[in-house]
Amino acid sequence: MKKALFSLAVGLIMVLGVSTTQAHALTWYTDRAAWEAALAGLFSNVDIAGQVPEYNVLSAGDPLNLADINSVSFDSDLVGYQVDSSWATWSGGTPAVLFSSETALNGSFSDSVYAFGFELEPNPFEVHDISVCILDDEEGCLVQAVNGDSGAAFFGWVADGSEDIDWMDISSDVNFAFGNIVIANRPEPTVPEPMSMLLLSGGLAGLAGLKRRKA
């Protein structure tokens, strides 16, 4: 009996990927490297410069293409800017960014988003609180005190549960810019390998045989 139960347990662990980690609806990240590691490097960078050249306007309601067929549109006009080469406040050198003259901005995704991230920096080079909200509850918001003189801050999430994200709200007490946008699709479910299925079948068959012998 012990041998049959052991075979069944091994089969279930290999097939179902049993983990002691409790699943959450959402995980926030303030470090881009950690966000990338959580996605095993399977993400795409969004080309802002190619879509909104410097001093051009992304009008309210117009889409910013993200990846595949997904896009995001905002409720206010955004201006494209190229970060000056003398600045060292953004990761990865001098990215193109989108500047908001408003202190609150809503973005709507054309398709729900599994994992998303970007850097935000207040326009005055001072410390200001910036919040990003993506769900209508307390855990659906991330607030960071961002020092524009020290560097842009990363805001990123991964939707661990079945619910992906359809919108985001960005707010601050001053205007701001954001860039270095990254996005990832939900990974495809893995199909159990034939050997794993054999182990599971063997365990179940062993239990069935045990029941017959007892009978």
C-alpha positions as CSV (number, residue, x, y, z in Angstrom):
1,M,0.0,0.0,0.0
2,K,2.8,2.4,0.9
3,K,4.5,1.8,-2.5
4,A,1.2,2.5,-4.3
5,L,0.6,5.7,-2.4
6,F,4.2,6.9,-3.0
7,S,3.8,6.3,-6.8
8,L,0.5,8.2,-6.8
9,A,2.1,11.2,-4.9
10,V,5.1,11.4,-7.2
11,G,2.8,11.3,-10.2
12,L,0.6,14.1,-8.9
13,I,3.5,16.3,-8.0
14,M,5.1,16.0,-11.4
15,V,1.8,16.5,-13.3
16,L,0.2,19.2,-11.3
17,G,3.4,21.1,-10.2
18,V,2.2,21.2,-6.6
19,S,3.7,24.1,-4.6
20,T,3.4,25.2,-1.0
21,T,3.3,28.9,-2.2
22,Q,-0.1,30.4,-1.8
23,A,-1.5,32.0,-5.0
24,H,-2.4,35.7,-4.9
25,A,-4.5,37.7,-7.3
26,L,-1.6,40.2,-7.9
27,T,2.0,40.7,-7.2
28,W,3.6,44.2,-7.4
29,Y,7.2,44.8,-8.3
30,T,9.3,47.9,-7.6
31,D,12.5,46.4,-9.1
32,R,12.5,45.7,-12.9
33,A,15.2,42.9,-12.6
34,A,12.9,41.1,-10.1
35,W,9.9,41.5,-12.5
36,E,11.9,40.2,-15.4
37,A,13.1,37.2,-13.3
38,A,9.5,36.4,-12.3
39,L,8.7,36.1,-16.1
40,A,11.9,34.2,-16.9
41,G,12.8,36.9,-19.3
42,L,9.8,36.4,-21.6
43,F,8.7,39.9,-22.1
44,S,8.6,42.7,-24.8
45,N,9.8,46.3,-24.7
46,V,7.4,48.9,-26.0
47,D,8.8,51.2,-28.7
48,I,7.7,54.7,-27.7
49,A,10.1,56.6,-30.0
50,G,8.9,54.8,-33.1
51,Q,5.2,55.6,-32.3
52,V,5.4,59.1,-30.7
53,P,8.6,60.9,-31.9
54,E,9.9,63.8,-29.9
55,Y,7.5,66.7,-29.5
56,N,4.7,64.8,-31.2
57,V,1.5,64.2,-29.4
58,L,-0.3,61.0,-28.6
59,S,-3.8,62.3,-28.5
60,A,-6.4,61.2,-25.9
61,G,-8.0,58.0,-27.1
62,D,-5.3,57.1,-29.6
63,P,-3.7,53.7,-29.1
64,L,-0.1,53.1,-28.1
65,N,0.8,49.7,-29.5
66,L,2.2,47.3,-26.9
67,A,2.7,43.8,-28.2
68,D,0.9,41.5,-30.5
69,I,-2.6,42.9,-30.9
70,N,-2.7,44.7,-27.5
71,S,-2.6,48.5,-27.1
72,V,-3.3,51.1,-24.4
73,S,-5.1,54.4,-24.8
74,F,-5.2,57.3,-22.3
75,D,-7.8,59.9,-21.4
76,S,-5.4,62.9,-21.8
77,D,-2.9,64.0,-24.5
78,L,0.7,62.9,-24.0
79,V,3.8,64.4,-25.5
80,G,6.8,62.3,-26.7
81,Y,10.2,63.4,-25.3
82,Q,13.7,62.0,-25.7
83,V,15.5,61.9,-22.4
84,D,18.7,64.1,-22.6
85,S,22.0,62.2,-22.8
86,S,23.3,64.2,-19.8
87,W,20.6,62.8,-17.5
88,A,21.2,59.6,-15.6
89,T,17.8,59.3,-14.0
90,W,16.3,56.5,-16.1
91,S,17.5,52.9,-16.3
92,G,18.9,51.6,-19.6
93,G,20.4,55.0,-20.7
94,T,18.2,57.6,-22.3
95,P,14.8,56.3,-23.3
96,A,12.0,58.0,-25.1
97,V,9.2,58.9,-22.6
98,L,5.6,60.2,-22.6
99,F,5.0,63.3,-20.7
100,S,1.6,64.1,-19.0
101,S,0.8,67.7,-18.2
102,E,-2.0,66.4,-16.0
103,T,-1.6,65.0,-12.5
104,A,-4.0,62.1,-13.1
105,L,-4.1,59.8,-16.0
106,N,-6.3,56.8,-16.9
107,G,-5.1,54.1,-19.4
108,S,-7.4,51.5,-20.9
109,F,-6.0,48.3,-22.5
110,S,-7.6,46.9,-25.6
111,D,-7.0,43.4,-24.3
112,S,-6.5,42.4,-20.7
113,V,-2.8,42.4,-19.5
114,Y,-1.1,39.6,-17.5
115,A,2.1,41.4,-16.7
116,F,3.1,45.0,-17.2
117,G,5.7,47.5,-16.0
118,F,7.1,51.0,-16.6
119,E,9.2,53.7,-15.0
120,L,7.7,56.9,-13.6
121,E,9.4,60.2,-12.7
122,P,7.9,63.5,-11.4
123,N,8.6,66.5,-13.5
124,P,10.1,68.7,-10.7
125,F,13.3,67.0,-9.6
126,E,12.0,66.6,-6.1
127,V,10.4,63.9,-4.0
128,H,6.7,63.3,-4.8
129,D,4.3,60.4,-4.2
130,I,3.1,58.7,-7.3
131,S,0.5,56.0,-7.3
132,V,-0.5,53.4,-9.8
133,C,-3.9,51.6,-9.3
134,I,-5.1,48.7,-11.4
135,L,-7.9,47.1,-9.2
136,D,-10.7,48.6,-7.1
137,D,-9.3,47.4,-3.8
138,E,-6.4,48.3,-1.4
139,E,-4.0,45.7,-2.8
140,G,-4.7,47.0,-6.3
141,C,-2.6,50.2,-5.8
142,L,1.1,50.8,-5.5
143,V,2.4,54.1,-4.1
144,Q,6.0,55.1,-4.2
145,A,7.8,58.3,-3.1
146,V,9.9,59.0,-6.2
147,N,12.8,61.4,-6.2
148,G,13.1,62.9,-9.6
149,D,16.6,64.0,-8.9
150,S,17.7,60.5,-8.0
151,G,15.9,58.4,-10.7
152,A,12.7,57.1,-12.1
153,A,10.9,54.4,-10.1
154,F,9.7,51.1,-11.5
155,F,6.0,50.1,-11.2
156,G,5.2,46.6,-12.3
157,W,2.8,43.8,-11.7
158,V,2.1,40.2,-12.5
159,A,-1.4,38.9,-12.3
160,D,-0.9,35.6,-10.5
161,G,-4.6,34.7,-10.4
162,S,-7.0,34.2,-13.3
163,E,-8.0,37.9,-13.5
164,D,-5.9,40.0,-15.9
165,I,-5.8,43.8,-15.8
166,D,-8.0,46.0,-18.1
167,W,-7.1,49.5,-16.9
168,M,-4.7,51.6,-14.9
169,D,-4.8,54.9,-13.1
170,I,-1.6,57.0,-12.5
171,S,-1.8,59.9,-10.2
172,S,0.5,62.4,-8.4
173,D,0.4,65.9,-7.0
174,V,2.6,67.1,-10.0
175,N,2.9,66.2,-13.6
176,F,5.1,63.4,-14.6
177,A,6.7,61.3,-17.4
178,F,6.8,57.6,-17.9
179,G,8.8,55.2,-20.2
180,N,10.8,52.0,-20.4
181,I,7.4,50.1,-20.8
182,V,7.5,46.3,-20.7
183,I,4.7,43.8,-21.2
184,A,4.4,40.0,-21.0
185,N,1.6,37.6,-22.1
186,R,0.2,34.9,-19.8
187,P,2.3,31.8,-20.3
188,E,0.6,28.9,-22.1
189,P,-0.4,26.0,-19.8
190,T,2.1,23.2,-19.8
191,V,1.0,19.7,-21.1
192,P,2.2,16.8,-18.9
193,E,5.0,14.8,-20.4
194,P,4.2,11.1,-21.3
195,M,6.5,9.9,-18.5
196,S,4.6,12.0,-15.9
197,M,1.3,10.5,-17.1
198,L,2.7,7.0,-16.9
199,L,3.8,7.6,-13.3
200,L,0.3,8.9,-12.4
201,S,-1.4,6.0,-14.2
202,G,0.9,3.6,-12.4
203,G,0.0,5.0,-9.0
204,L,-3.7,4.9,-9.7
205,A,-3.4,1.3,-11.1
206,G,-1.5,0.3,-7.9
207,L,-4.3,1.6,-5.7
208,A,-6.9,-0.1,-7.8
209,G,-5.1,-3.4,-7.5
210,L,-4.8,-3.0,-3.8
211,K,-8.5,-2.5,-3.4
212,R,-9.2,-5.6,-5.4
213,R,-6.9,-7.7,-3.3
214,K,-8.6,-6.4,-0.1
215,A,-11.9,-7.2,-1.5
